[in-house]
Amino acid sequence: MKASELKDKSKDELLDELVELRREQFNLRMQQATGQMARPDQYRKVRKNIARVKTVLRQQEIDAGAKAGKSA
């Protein structure tokens, strides 16, 4: 997942994506705890994707605030 792909999504889509990634992270954590994890590198990838989504969400908040500040 690339940040450029995320920038085209709406806030609701990003929040849905974040929930989905959190679920995946939880499942991977449970697999890791029980010793059933097939690909250990997946956990790191999911964490980075969560960070990307949160970064884009924050950028959108800042942009919305800047636009609201200019119109006031």
CHARMM-style PDB file with segment names, atoms N, HN, CA, C and O in Angstrom:
ATOM      1  N   MET     1       0.841  -1.163   0.000  1.00  0.00      PROA
ATOM      2  CA  MET     1       0.000   0.000   0.000  1.00  0.00      PROA
ATOM      3  C   MET     1       0.895   1.237   0.000  1.00  0.00      PROA
ATOM      4  O   MET     1       1.824   1.356   0.799  1.00  0.00      PROA
ATOM      5  N   LYS     2       0.590   2.150  -0.915  1.00  0.00      PROA
ATOM      6  HN  LYS     2      -0.165   2.054  -1.563  1.00  0.00      PROA
ATOM      7  CA  LYS     2       1.376   3.362  -1.032  1.00  0.00      PROA
ATOM      8  C   LYS     2       0.581   4.549  -0.508  1.00  0.00      PROA
ATOM      9  O   LYS     2      -0.649   4.553  -0.554  1.00  0.00      PROA
ATOM     10  N   ALA     3       1.284   5.541  -0.016  1.00  0.00      PROA
ATOM     11  HN  ALA     3       2.283   5.537   0.021  1.00  0.00      PROA
ATOM     12  CA  ALA     3       0.626   6.728   0.521  1.00  0.00      PROA
ATOM     13  C   ALA     3      -0.134   7.469  -0.577  1.00  0.00      PROA
ATOM     14  O   ALA     3      -1.170   8.076  -0.307  1.00  0.00      PROA
ATOM     15  N   SER     4       0.365   7.425  -1.802  1.00  0.00      PROA
ATOM     16  HN  SER     4       1.206   6.932  -2.022  1.00  0.00      PROA
ATOM     17  CA  SER     4      -0.327   8.100  -2.905  1.00  0.00      PROA
ATOM     18  C   SER     4      -1.696   7.475  -3.161  1.00  0.00      PROA
ATOM     19  O   SER     4      -2.633   8.177  -3.542  1.00  0.00      PROA
ATOM     20  N   GLU     5      -1.820   6.163  -2.954  1.00  0.00      PROA
ATOM     21  HN  GLU     5      -1.058   5.593  -2.645  1.00  0.00      PROA
ATOM     22  CA  GLU     5      -3.113   5.491  -3.093  1.00  0.00      PROA
ATOM     23  C   GLU     5      -4.069   5.936  -1.986  1.00  0.00      PROA
ATOM     24  O   GLU     5      -5.272   6.075  -2.209  1.00  0.00      PROA
ATOM     25  N   LEU     6      -3.525   6.155  -0.804  1.00  0.00      PROA
ATOM     26  HN  LEU     6      -2.548   6.042  -0.622  1.00  0.00      PROA
ATOM     27  CA  LEU     6      -4.351   6.527   0.335  1.00  0.00      PROA
ATOM     28  C   LEU     6      -4.849   7.968   0.238  1.00  0.00      PROA
ATOM     29  O   LEU     6      -5.939   8.283   0.714  1.00  0.00      PROA
ATOM     30  N   LYS     7      -4.063   8.831  -0.370  1.00  0.00      PROA
ATOM     31  HN  LYS     7      -3.177   8.575  -0.758  1.00  0.00      PROA
ATOM     32  CA  LYS     7      -4.443  10.245  -0.458  1.00  0.00      PROA
ATOM     33  C   LYS     7      -5.694  10.453  -1.292  1.00  0.00      PROA
ATOM     34  O   LYS     7      -6.386  11.458  -1.130  1.00  0.00      PROA
ATOM     35  N   ASP     8      -5.991   9.519  -2.178  1.00  0.00      PROA
ATOM     36  HN  ASP     8      -5.429   8.703  -2.310  1.00  0.00      PROA
ATOM     37  CA  ASP     8      -7.175   9.639  -3.031  1.00  0.00      PROA
ATOM     38  C   ASP     8      -8.453   9.196  -2.325  1.00  0.00      PROA
ATOM     39  O   ASP     8      -9.551   9.422  -2.833  1.00  0.00      PROA
ATOM     40  N   LYS     9      -8.318   8.565  -1.154  1.00  0.00      PROA
ATOM     41  HN  LYS     9      -7.425   8.381  -0.742  1.00  0.00      PROA
ATOM     42  CA  LYS     9      -9.486   8.031  -0.452  1.00  0.00      PROA
ATOM     43  C   LYS     9     -10.087   9.090   0.473  1.00  0.00      PROA
ATOM     44  O   LYS     9      -9.412  10.020   0.912  1.00  0.00      PROA
ATOM     45  N   SER    10     -11.386   8.914   0.753  1.00  0.00      PROA
ATOM     46  HN  SER    10     -11.935   8.158   0.396  1.00  0.00      PROA
ATOM     47  CA  SER    10     -12.071   9.823   1.668  1.00  0.00      PROA
ATOM     48  C   SER    10     -11.754   9.430   3.110  1.00  0.00      PROA
ATOM     49  O   SER    10     -11.150   8.390   3.371  1.00  0.00      PROA
ATOM     50  N   LYS    11     -12.176  10.287   4.035  1.00  0.00      PROA
ATOM     51  HN  LYS    11     -12.666  11.132   3.823  1.00  0.00      PROA
ATOM     52  CA  LYS    11     -11.915  10.036   5.445  1.00  0.00      PROA
ATOM     53  C   LYS    11     -12.590   8.741   5.901  1.00  0.00      PROA
ATOM     54  O   LYS    11     -11.994   7.955   6.637  1.00  0.00      PROA
ATOM     55  N   ASP    12     -13.825   8.522   5.469  1.00  0.00      PROA
ATOM     56  HN  ASP    12     -14.310   9.160   4.871  1.00  0.00      PROA
ATOM     57  CA  ASP    12     -14.547   7.305   5.857  1.00  0.00      PROA
ATOM     58  C   ASP    12     -13.850   6.049   5.334  1.00  0.00      PROA
ATOM     59  O   ASP    12     -13.750   5.048   6.043  1.00  0.00      PROA
ATOM     60  N   GLU    13     -13.374   6.107   4.106  1.00  0.00      PROA
ATOM     61  HN  GLU    13     -13.455   6.920   3.530  1.00  0.00      PROA
ATOM     62  CA  GLU    13     -12.663   4.960   3.539  1.00  0.00      PROA
ATOM     63  C   GLU    13     -11.369   4.693   4.307  1.00  0.00      PROA
ATOM     64  O   GLU    13     -11.004   3.540   4.538  1.00  0.00      PROA
ATOM     65  N   LEU    14     -10.683   5.759   4.699  1.00  0.00      PROA
ATOM     66  HN  LEU    14     -10.980   6.695   4.511  1.00  0.00      PROA
ATOM     67  CA  LEU    14      -9.446   5.598   5.456  1.00  0.00      PROA
ATOM     68  C   LEU    14      -9.718   5.011   6.839  1.00  0.00      PROA
ATOM     69  O   LEU    14      -8.957   4.174   7.324  1.00  0.00      PROA
ATOM     70  N   LEU    15     -10.799   5.451   7.469  1.00  0.00      PROA
ATOM     71  HN  LEU    15     -11.417   6.132   7.076  1.00  0.00      PROA
ATOM     72  CA  LEU    15     -11.143   4.904   8.779  1.00  0.00      PROA
ATOM     73  C   LEU    15     -11.501   3.423   8.680  1.00  0.00      PROA
ATOM     74  O   LEU    15     -11.141   2.633   9.553  1.00  0.00      PROA
ATOM     75  N   ASP    16     -12.210   3.051   7.616  1.00  0.00      PROA
ATOM     76  HN  ASP    16     -12.503   3.693   6.908  1.00  0.00      PROA
ATOM     77  CA  ASP    16     -12.519   1.634   7.391  1.00  0.00      PROA
ATOM     78  C   ASP    16     -11.241   0.830   7.174  1.00  0.00      PROA
ATOM     79  O   ASP    16     -11.097  -0.279   7.689  1.00  0.00      PROA
ATOM     80  N   GLU    17     -10.332   1.395   6.418  1.00  0.00      PROA
ATOM     81  HN  GLU    17     -10.449   2.296   6.000  1.00  0.00      PROA
ATOM     82  CA  GLU    17      -9.047   0.738   6.161  1.00  0.00      PROA
ATOM     83  C   GLU    17      -8.267   0.568   7.462  1.00  0.00      PROA
ATOM     84  O   GLU    17      -7.632  -0.464   7.678  1.00  0.00      PROA
ATOM     85  N   LEU    18      -8.314   1.575   8.321  1.00  0.00      PROA
ATOM     86  HN  LEU    18      -8.830   2.414   8.144  1.00  0.00      PROA
ATOM     87  CA  LEU    18      -7.618   1.517   9.602  1.00  0.00      PROA
ATOM     88  C   LEU    18      -8.194   0.412  10.490  1.00  0.00      PROA
ATOM     89  O   LEU    18      -7.445  -0.324  11.133  1.00  0.00      PROA
ATOM     90  N   VAL    19      -9.509   0.298  10.525  1.00  0.00      PROA
ATOM     91  HN  VAL    19     -10.117   0.895  10.003  1.00  0.00      PROA
ATOM     92  CA  VAL    19     -10.149  -0.763  11.310  1.00  0.00      PROA
ATOM     93  C   VAL    19      -9.728  -2.134  10.781  1.00  0.00      PROA
ATOM     94  O   VAL    19      -9.409  -3.039  11.552  1.00  0.00      PROA
ATOM     95  N   GLU    20      -9.732  -2.269   9.467  1.00  0.00      PROA
ATOM     96  HN  GLU    20      -9.991  -1.533   8.841  1.00  0.00      PROA
ATOM     97  CA  GLU    20      -9.340  -3.542   8.846  1.00  0.00      PROA
ATOM     98  C   GLU    20      -7.886  -3.898   9.199  1.00  0.00      PROA
ATOM     99  O   GLU    20      -7.585  -5.050   9.512  1.00  0.00      PROA
ATOM    100  N   LEU    21      -7.000  -2.913   9.149  1.00  0.00      PROA
ATOM    101  HN  LEU    21      -7.245  -1.977   8.895  1.00  0.00      PROA
ATOM    102  CA  LEU    21      -5.593  -3.159   9.469  1.00  0.00      PROA
ATOM    103  C   LEU    21      -5.416  -3.501  10.944  1.00  0.00      PROA
ATOM    104  O   LEU    21      -4.590  -4.348  11.285  1.00  0.00      PROA
ATOM    105  N   ARG    22      -6.173  -2.860  11.811  1.00  0.00      PROA
ATOM    106  HN  ARG    22      -6.843  -2.173  11.534  1.00  0.00      PROA
ATOM    107  CA  ARG    22      -6.090  -3.171  13.248  1.00  0.00      PROA
ATOM    108  C   ARG    22      -6.535  -4.608  13.521  1.00  0.00      PROA
ATOM    109  O   ARG    22      -5.941  -5.300  14.348  1.00  0.00      PROA
ATOM    110  N   ARG    23      -7.584  -5.053  12.823  1.00  0.00      PROA
ATOM    111  HN  ARG    23      -8.067  -4.491  12.151  1.00  0.00      PROA
ATOM    112  CA  ARG    23      -8.028  -6.438  12.975  1.00  0.00      PROA
ATOM    113  C   ARG    23      -6.941  -7.404  12.521  1.00  0.00      PROA
ATOM    114  O   ARG    23      -6.667  -8.410  13.176  1.00  0.00      PROA
ATOM    115  N   GLU    24      -6.330  -7.077  11.390  1.00  0.00      PROA
ATOM    116  HN  GLU    24      -6.552  -6.260  10.859  1.00  0.00      PROA
ATOM    117  CA  GLU    24      -5.262  -7.931  10.876  1.00  0.00      PROA
ATOM    118  C   GLU    24      -4.084  -7.966  11.848  1.00  0.00      PROA
ATOM    119  O   GLU    24      -3.480  -9.016  12.066  1.00  0.00      PROA
ATOM    120  N   GLN    25      -3.767  -6.816  12.426  1.00  0.00      PROA
ATOM    121  HN  GLN    25      -4.257  -5.963  12.249  1.00  0.00      PROA
ATOM    122  CA  GLN    25      -2.683  -6.747  13.397  1.00  0.00      PROA
ATOM    123  C   GLN    25      -3.000  -7.622  14.620  1.00  0.00      PROA
ATOM    124  O   GLN    25      -2.135  -8.342  15.118  1.00  0.00      PROA
ATOM    125  N   PHE    26      -4.227  -7.550  15.087  1.00  0.00      PROA
ATOM    126  HN  PHE    26      -4.930  -6.965  14.682  1.00  0.00      PROA
ATOM    127  CA  PHE    26      -4.633  -8.385  16.227  1.00  0.00      PROA
ATOM    128  C   PHE    26      -4.500  -9.864  15.894  1.00  0.00      PROA
ATOM    129  O   PHE    26      -3.962 -10.637  16.686  1.00  0.00      PROA
ATOM    130  N   ASN    27      -4.988 -10.255  14.722  1.00  0.00      PROA
ATOM    131  HN  ASN    27      -5.425  -9.626  14.078  1.00  0.00      PROA
ATOM    132  CA  ASN    27      -4.907 -11.659  14.320  1.00  0.00      PROA
ATOM    133  C   ASN    27      -3.460 -12.131  14.216  1.00  0.00      PROA
ATOM    134  O   ASN    27      -3.130 -13.243  14.628  1.00  0.00      PROA
ATOM    135  N   LEU    28      -2.606 -11.283  13.667  1.00  0.00      PROA
ATOM    136  HN  LEU    28      -2.873 -10.379  13.332  1.00  0.00      PROA
ATOM    137  CA  LEU    28      -1.194 -11.648  13.554  1.00  0.00      PROA
ATOM    138  C   LEU    28      -0.550 -11.759  14.930  1.00  0.00      PROA
ATOM    139  O   LEU    28       0.289 -12.630  15.157  1.00  0.00      PROA
ATOM    140  N   ARG    29      -0.936 -10.885  15.843  1.00  0.00      PROA
ATOM    141  HN  ARG    29      -1.617 -10.176  15.659  1.00  0.00      PROA
ATOM    142  CA  ARG    29      -0.406 -10.935  17.207  1.00  0.00      PROA
ATOM    143  C   ARG    29      -0.819 -12.241  17.892  1.00  0.00      PROA
ATOM    144  O   ARG    29      -0.022 -12.856  18.600  1.00  0.00      PROA
ATOM    145  N   MET    30      -2.055 -12.653  17.679  1.00  0.00      PROA
ATOM    146  HN  MET    30      -2.703 -12.153  17.104  1.00  0.00      PROA
ATOM    147  CA  MET    30      -2.521 -13.916  18.264  1.00  0.00      PROA
ATOM    148  C   MET    30      -1.784 -15.110  17.649  1.00  0.00      PROA
ATOM    149  O   MET    30      -1.428 -16.056  18.352  1.00  0.00      PROA
ATOM    150  N   GLN    31      -1.562 -15.059  16.345  1.00  0.00      PROA
ATOM    151  HN  GLN    31      -1.851 -14.291  15.774  1.00  0.00      PROA
ATOM    152  CA  GLN    31      -0.806 -16.136  15.690  1.00  0.00      PROA
ATOM    153  C   GLN    31       0.614 -16.198  16.225  1.00  0.00      PROA
ATOM    154  O   GLN    31       1.168 -17.278  16.433  1.00  0.00      PROA
ATOM    155  N   GLN    32       1.195 -15.026  16.444  1.00  0.00      PROA
ATOM    156  HN  GLN    32       0.745 -14.149  16.275  1.00  0.00      PROA
ATOM    157  CA  GLN    32       2.558 -14.980  16.950  1.00  0.00      PROA
ATOM    158  C   GLN    32       2.623 -15.550  18.376  1.00  0.00      PROA
ATOM    159  O   GLN    32       3.567 -16.262  18.720  1.00  0.00      PROA
ATOM    160  N   ALA    33       1.634 -15.241  19.186  1.00  0.00      PROA
ATOM    161  HN  ALA    33       0.867 -14.663  18.907  1.00  0.00      PROA
ATOM    162  CA  ALA    33       1.624 -15.711  20.567  1.00  0.00      PROA
ATOM    163  C   ALA    33       1.446 -17.220  20.655  1.00  0.00      PROA
ATOM    164  O   ALA    33       1.977 -17.860  21.562  1.00  0.00      PROA
ATOM    165  N   THR    34       0.701 -17.787  19.716  1.00  0.00      PROA
ATOM    166  HN  THR    34       0.269 -17.267  18.979  1.00  0.00      PROA
ATOM    167  CA  THR    34       0.469 -19.235  19.746  1.00  0.00      PROA
ATOM    168  C   THR    34       1.492 -20.007  18.924  1.00  0.00      PROA
ATOM    169  O   THR    34       1.453 -21.236  18.871  1.00  0.00      PROA
ATOM    170  N   GLY    35       2.405 -19.287  18.286  1.00  0.00      PROA
ATOM    171  HN  GLY    35       2.437 -18.288  18.329  1.00  0.00      PROA
ATOM    172  CA  GLY    35       3.449 -19.952  17.509  1.00  0.00      PROA
ATOM    173  C   GLY    35       2.988 -20.439  16.150  1.00  0.00      PROA
ATOM    174  O   GLY    35       3.632 -21.309  15.564  1.00  0.00      PROA
ATOM    175  N   GLN    36       1.899 -19.908  15.636  1.00  0.00      PROA
ATOM    176  HN  GLN    36       1.376 -19.202  16.112  1.00  0.00      PROA
ATOM    177  CA  GLN    36       1.363 -20.345  14.351  1.00  0.00      PROA
ATOM    178  C   GLN    36       1.661 -19.365  13.218  1.00  0.00      PROA
ATOM    179  O   GLN    36       1.153 -19.533  12.110  1.00  0.00      PROA
ATOM    180  N   MET    37       2.457 -18.370  13.476  1.00  0.00      PROA
ATOM    181  HN  MET    37       2.870 -18.234  14.376  1.00  0.00      PROA
ATOM    182  CA  MET    37       2.706 -17.333  12.482  1.00  0.00      PROA
ATOM    183  C   MET    37       3.542 -17.872  11.334  1.00  0.00      PROA
ATOM    184  O   MET    37       4.673 -18.317  11.530  1.00  0.00      PROA
ATOM    185  N   ALA    38       2.977 -17.828  10.137  1.00  0.00      PROA
ATOM    186  HN  ALA    38       2.059 -17.466   9.977  1.00  0.00      PROA
ATOM    187  CA  ALA    38       3.660 -18.368   8.964  1.00  0.00      PROA
ATOM    188  C   ALA    38       4.693 -17.375   8.422  1.00  0.00      PROA
ATOM    189  O   ALA    38       5.798 -17.763   8.042  1.00  0.00      PROA
ATOM    190  N   ARG    39       4.323 -16.098   8.392  1.00  0.00      PROA
ATOM    191  HN  ARG    39       3.425 -15.783   8.701  1.00  0.00      PROA
ATOM    192  CA  ARG    39       5.226 -15.084   7.831  1.00  0.00      PROA
ATOM    193  C   ARG    39       5.432 -13.954   8.845  1.00  0.00      PROA
ATOM    194  O   ARG    39       4.598 -13.053   8.932  1.00  0.00      PROA
ATOM    195  N   PRO    40       6.510 -13.986   9.600  1.00  0.00      PROA
ATOM    196  CA  PRO    40       6.749 -12.980  10.633  1.00  0.00      PROA
ATOM    197  C   PRO    40       6.889 -11.553  10.098  1.00  0.00      PROA
ATOM    198  O   PRO    40       6.662 -10.595  10.837  1.00  0.00      PROA
ATOM    199  N   ASP    41       7.255 -11.402   8.839  1.00  0.00      PROA
ATOM    200  HN  ASP    41       7.439 -12.180   8.239  1.00  0.00      PROA
ATOM    201  CA  ASP    41       7.441 -10.065   8.278  1.00  0.00      PROA
ATOM    202  C   ASP    41       6.106  -9.335   8.080  1.00  0.00      PROA
ATOM    203  O   ASP    41       6.087  -8.112   7.944  1.00  0.00      PROA
ATOM    204  N   GLN    42       5.008 -10.066   8.064  1.00  0.00      PROA
ATOM    205  HN  GLN    42       5.024 -11.059   8.175  1.00  0.00      PROA
ATOM    206  CA  GLN    42       3.686  -9.460   7.859  1.00  0.00      PROA
ATOM    207  C   GLN    42       3.341  -8.489   8.966  1.00  0.00      PROA
ATOM    208  O   GLN    42       2.731  -7.452   8.703  1.00  0.00      PROA
ATOM    209  N   TYR    43       3.716  -8.796  10.199  1.00  0.00      PROA
ATOM    210  HN  TYR    43       4.211  -9.638  10.413  1.00  0.00      PROA
ATOM    211  CA  TYR    43       3.386  -7.933  11.339  1.00  0.00      PROA
ATOM    212  C   TYR    43       3.990  -6.547  11.152  1.00  0.00      PROA
ATOM    213  O   TYR    43       3.333  -5.539  11.412  1.00  0.00      PROA
ATOM    214  N   ARG    44       5.215  -6.498  10.711  1.00  0.00      PROA
ATOM    215  HN  ARG    44       5.749  -7.317  10.500  1.00  0.00      PROA
ATOM    216  CA  ARG    44       5.886  -5.209  10.488  1.00  0.00      PROA
ATOM    217  C   ARG    44       5.214  -4.437   9.358  1.00  0.00      PROA
ATOM    218  O   ARG    44       5.043  -3.222   9.455  1.00  0.00      PROA
ATOM    219  N   LYS    45       4.834  -5.127   8.297  1.00  0.00      PROA
ATOM    220  HN  LYS    45       4.972  -6.114   8.219  1.00  0.00      PROA
ATOM    221  CA  LYS    45       4.175  -4.476   7.167  1.00  0.00      PROA
ATOM    222  C   LYS    45       2.834  -3.871   7.574  1.00  0.00      PROA
ATOM    223  O   LYS    45       2.480  -2.769   7.155  1.00  0.00      PROA
ATOM    224  N   VAL    46       2.104  -4.606   8.391  1.00  0.00      PROA
ATOM    225  HN  VAL    46       2.392  -5.501   8.732  1.00  0.00      PROA
ATOM    226  CA  VAL    46       0.806  -4.109   8.844  1.00  0.00      PROA
ATOM    227  C   VAL    46       0.991  -2.863   9.713  1.00  0.00      PROA
ATOM    228  O   VAL    46       0.245  -1.892   9.585  1.00  0.00      PROA
ATOM    229  N   ARG    47       1.984  -2.899  10.591  1.00  0.00      PROA
ATOM    230  HN  ARG    47       2.590  -3.688  10.695  1.00  0.00      PROA
ATOM    231  CA  ARG    47       2.257  -1.734  11.447  1.00  0.00      PROA
ATOM    232  C   ARG    47       2.591  -0.507  10.604  1.00  0.00      PROA
ATOM    233  O   ARG    47       2.130   0.596  10.898  1.00  0.00      PROA
ATOM    234  N   LYS    48       3.379  -0.695   9.574  1.00  0.00      PROA
ATOM    235  HN  LYS    48       3.753  -1.591   9.336  1.00  0.00      PROA
ATOM    236  CA  LYS    48       3.750   0.430   8.710  1.00  0.00      PROA
ATOM    237  C   LYS    48       2.547   0.947   7.936  1.00  0.00      PROA
ATOM    238  O   LYS    48       2.409   2.154   7.734  1.00  0.00      PROA
ATOM    239  N   ASN    49       1.669   0.035   7.497  1.00  0.00      PROA
ATOM    240  HN  ASN    49       1.781  -0.945   7.661  1.00  0.00      PROA
ATOM    241  CA  ASN    49       0.465   0.460   6.790  1.00  0.00      PROA
ATOM    242  C   ASN    49      -0.469   1.242   7.711  1.00  0.00      PROA
ATOM    243  O   ASN    49      -1.098   2.208   7.279  1.00  0.00      PROA
ATOM    244  N   ILE    50      -0.564   0.833   8.970  1.00  0.00      PROA
ATOM    245  HN  ILE    50      -0.052   0.048   9.321  1.00  0.00      PROA
ATOM    246  CA  ILE    50      -1.367   1.581   9.938  1.00  0.00      PROA
ATOM    247  C   ILE    50      -0.803   2.987  10.093  1.00  0.00      PROA
ATOM    248  O   ILE    50      -1.558   3.958  10.136  1.00  0.00      PROA
ATOM    249  N   ALA    51       0.495   3.100  10.175  1.00  0.00      PROA
ATOM    250  HN  ALA    51       1.109   2.311  10.140  1.00  0.00      PROA
ATOM    251  CA  ALA    51       1.132   4.412  10.303  1.00  0.00      PROA
ATOM    252  C   ALA    51       0.858   5.270   9.072  1.00  0.00      PROA
ATOM    253  O   ALA    51       0.614   6.470   9.197  1.00  0.00      PROA
ATOM    254  N   ARG    52       0.894   4.674   7.899  1.00  0.00      PROA
ATOM    255  HN  ARG    52       1.092   3.699   7.797  1.00  0.00      PROA
ATOM    256  CA  ARG    52       0.611   5.425   6.668  1.00  0.00      PROA
ATOM    257  C   ARG    52      -0.819   5.964   6.668  1.00  0.00      PROA
ATOM    258  O   ARG    52      -1.053   7.124   6.328  1.00  0.00      PROA
ATOM    259  N   VAL    53      -1.766   5.117   7.051  1.00  0.00      PROA
ATOM    260  HN  VAL    53      -1.576   4.175   7.327  1.00  0.00      PROA
ATOM    261  CA  VAL    53      -3.171   5.539   7.065  1.00  0.00      PROA
ATOM    262  C   VAL    53      -3.361   6.667   8.074  1.00  0.00      PROA
ATOM    263  O   VAL    53      -4.037   7.655   7.784  1.00  0.00      PROA
ATOM    264  N   LYS    54      -2.769   6.524   9.250  1.00  0.00      PROA
ATOM    265  HN  LYS    54      -2.220   5.722   9.486  1.00  0.00      PROA
ATOM    266  CA  LYS    54      -2.917   7.559  10.273  1.00  0.00      PROA
ATOM    267  C   LYS    54      -2.263   8.866   9.841  1.00  0.00      PROA
ATOM    268  O   LYS    54      -2.764   9.945  10.160  1.00  0.00      PROA
ATOM    269  N   THR    55      -1.160   8.779   9.124  1.00  0.00      PROA
ATOM    270  HN  THR    55      -0.753   7.903   8.865  1.00  0.00      PROA
ATOM    271  CA  THR    55      -0.484   9.972   8.630  1.00  0.00      PROA
ATOM    272  C   THR    55      -1.352  10.707   7.617  1.00  0.00      PROA
ATOM    273  O   THR    55      -1.482  11.929   7.679  1.00  0.00      PROA
ATOM    274  N   VAL    56      -1.941   9.972   6.691  1.00  0.00      PROA
ATOM    275  HN  VAL    56      -1.835   8.979   6.640  1.00  0.00      PROA
ATOM    276  CA  VAL    56      -2.795  10.589   5.674  1.00  0.00      PROA
ATOM    277  C   VAL    56      -4.041  11.193   6.320  1.00  0.00      PROA
ATOM    278  O   VAL    56      -4.480  12.271   5.922  1.00  0.00      PROA
ATOM    279  N   LEU    57      -4.610  10.513   7.305  1.00  0.00      PROA
ATOM    280  HN  LEU    57      -4.253   9.636   7.628  1.00  0.00      PROA
ATOM    281  CA  LEU    57      -5.758  11.065   8.027  1.00  0.00      PROA
ATOM    282  C   LEU    57      -5.396  12.387   8.699  1.00  0.00      PROA
ATOM    283  O   LEU    57      -6.157  13.352   8.642  1.00  0.00      PROA
ATOM    284  N   ARG    58      -4.251  12.417   9.322  1.00  0.00      PROA
ATOM    285  HN  ARG    58      -3.633  11.632   9.368  1.00  0.00      PROA
ATOM    286  CA  ARG    58      -3.806  13.644   9.997  1.00  0.00      PROA
ATOM    287  C   ARG    58      -3.554  14.768   8.983  1.00  0.00      PROA
ATOM    288  O   ARG    58      -3.896  15.922   9.242  1.00  0.00      PROA
ATOM    289  N   GLN    59      -2.969  14.441   7.851  1.00  0.00      PROA
ATOM    290  HN  GLN    59      -2.691  13.503   7.641  1.00  0.00      PROA
ATOM    291  CA  GLN    59      -2.746  15.443   6.813  1.00  0.00      PROA
ATOM    292  C   GLN    59      -4.064  16.020   6.321  1.00  0.00      PROA
ATOM    293  O   GLN    59      -4.166  17.220   6.068  1.00  0.00      PROA
ATOM    294  N   GLN    60      -5.075  15.165   6.186  1.00  0.00      PROA
ATOM    295  HN  GLN    60      -4.993  14.190   6.392  1.00  0.00      PROA
ATOM    296  CA  GLN    60      -6.385  15.638   5.750  1.00  0.00      PROA
ATOM    297  C   GLN    60      -7.010  16.553   6.802  1.00  0.00      PROA
ATOM    298  O   GLN    60      -7.653  17.543   6.454  1.00  0.00      PROA
ATOM    299  N   GLU    61      -6.830  16.232   8.084  1.00  0.00      PROA
ATOM    300  HN  GLU    61      -6.309  15.427   8.367  1.00  0.00      PROA
ATOM    301  CA  GLU    61      -7.340  17.091   9.155  1.00  0.00      PROA
ATOM    302  C   GLU    61      -6.682  18.458   9.107  1.00  0.00      PROA
ATOM    303  O   GLU    61      -7.351  19.481   9.249  1.00  0.00      PROA
ATOM    304  N   ILE    62      -5.380  18.477   8.909  1.00  0.00      PROA
ATOM    305  HN  ILE    62      -4.835  17.646   8.794  1.00  0.00      PROA
ATOM    306  CA  ILE    62      -4.641  19.741   8.863  1.00  0.00      PROA
ATOM    307  C   ILE    62      -5.091  20.563   7.659  1.00  0.00      PROA
ATOM    308  O   ILE    62      -5.298  21.771   7.773  1.00  0.00      PROA
ATOM    309  N   ASP    63      -5.243  19.905   6.492  1.00  0.00      PROA
ATOM    310  HN  ASP    63      -5.074  18.924   6.399  1.00  0.00      PROA
ATOM    311  CA  ASP    63      -5.695  20.611   5.293  1.00  0.00      PROA
ATOM    312  C   ASP    63      -7.101  21.182   5.479  1.00  0.00      PROA
ATOM    313  O   ASP    63      -7.377  22.301   5.048  1.00  0.00      PROA
ATOM    314  N   ALA    64      -7.985  20.423   6.115  1.00  0.00      PROA
ATOM    315  HN  ALA    64      -7.761  19.514   6.465  1.00  0.00      PROA
ATOM    316  CA  ALA    64      -9.349  20.882   6.357  1.00  0.00      PROA
ATOM    317  C   ALA    64      -9.332  22.072   7.315  1.00  0.00      PROA
ATOM    318  O   ALA    64     -10.097  23.021   7.140  1.00  0.00      PROA
ATOM    319  N   GLY    65      -8.470  22.024   8.319  1.00  0.00      PROA
ATOM    320  HN  GLY    65      -7.850  21.253   8.462  1.00  0.00      PROA
ATOM    321  CA  GLY    65      -8.347  23.133   9.259  1.00  0.00      PROA
ATOM    322  C   GLY    65      -7.796  24.381   8.612  1.00  0.00      PROA
ATOM    323  O   GLY    65      -8.217  25.492   8.933  1.00  0.00      PROA
ATOM    324  N   ALA    66      -6.858  24.204   7.701  1.00  0.00      PROA
ATOM    325  HN  ALA    66      -6.516  23.301   7.441  1.00  0.00      PROA
ATOM    326  CA  ALA    66      -6.266  25.348   7.008  1.00  0.00      PROA
ATOM    327  C   ALA    66      -7.296  26.004   6.076  1.00  0.00      PROA
ATOM    328  O   ALA    66      -7.354  27.228   5.958  1.00  0.00      PROA
ATOM    329  N   LYS    67      -8.098  25.172   5.423  1.00  0.00      PROA
ATOM    330  HN  LYS    67      -8.051  24.177   5.518  1.00  0.00      PROA
ATOM    331  CA  LYS    67      -9.140  25.707   4.536  1.00  0.00      PROA
ATOM    332  C   LYS    67     -10.202  26.434   5.343  1.00  0.00      PROA
ATOM    333  O   LYS    67     -10.697  27.477   4.918  1.00  0.00      PROA
ATOM    334  N   ALA    68     -10.556  25.892   6.505  1.00  0.00      PROA
ATOM    335  HN  ALA    68     -10.154  25.044   6.850  1.00  0.00      PROA
ATOM    336  CA  ALA    68     -11.570  26.525   7.347  1.00  0.00      PROA
ATOM    337  C   ALA    68     -11.050  27.839   7.907  1.00  0.00      PROA
ATOM    338  O   ALA    68     -11.805  28.800   8.057  1.00  0.00      PROA
ATOM    339  N   GLY    69      -9.758  27.877   8.217  1.00  0.00      PROA
ATOM    340  HN  GLY    69      -9.145  27.097   8.095  1.00  0.00      PROA
ATOM    341  CA  GLY    69      -9.154  29.095   8.741  1.00  0.00      PROA
ATOM    342  C   GLY    69      -9.084  30.201   7.708  1.00  0.00      PROA
ATOM    343  O   GLY    69      -9.224  31.372   8.062  1.00  0.00      PROA
ATOM    344  N   LYS    70      -8.876  29.873   6.452  1.00  0.00      PROA
ATOM    345  HN  LYS    70      -8.763  28.922   6.164  1.00  0.00      PROA
ATOM    346  CA  LYS    70      -8.803  30.877   5.389  1.00  0.00      PROA
ATOM    347  C   LYS    70     -10.157  31.473   5.073  1.00  0.00      PROA
ATOM    348  O   LYS    70     -10.261  32.654   4.742  1.00  0.00      PROA
ATOM    349  N   SER    71     -11.210  30.649   5.176  1.00  0.00      PROA
ATOM    350  HN  SER    71     -11.126  29.690   5.446  1.00  0.00      PROA
ATOM    351  CA  SER    71     -12.536  31.145   4.819  1.00  0.00      PROA
ATOM    352  C   SER    71     -13.159  31.968   5.946  1.00  0.00      PROA
ATOM    353  O   SER    71     -14.124  32.695   5.713  1.00  0.00      PROA
ATOM    354  N   ALA    72     -12.623  31.863   7.158  1.00  0.00      PROA
ATOM    355  HN  ALA    72     -11.839  31.272   7.347  1.00  0.00      PROA
ATOM    356  CA  ALA    72     -13.216  32.588   8.294  1.00  0.00      PROA
ATOM    357  C   ALA    72     -12.772  34.021   8.350  1.00  0.00      PROA
ATOM    358  OT1 ALA    72     -13.182  34.760   9.245  1.00  0.00      PROA
TER     359      ALA     72
END
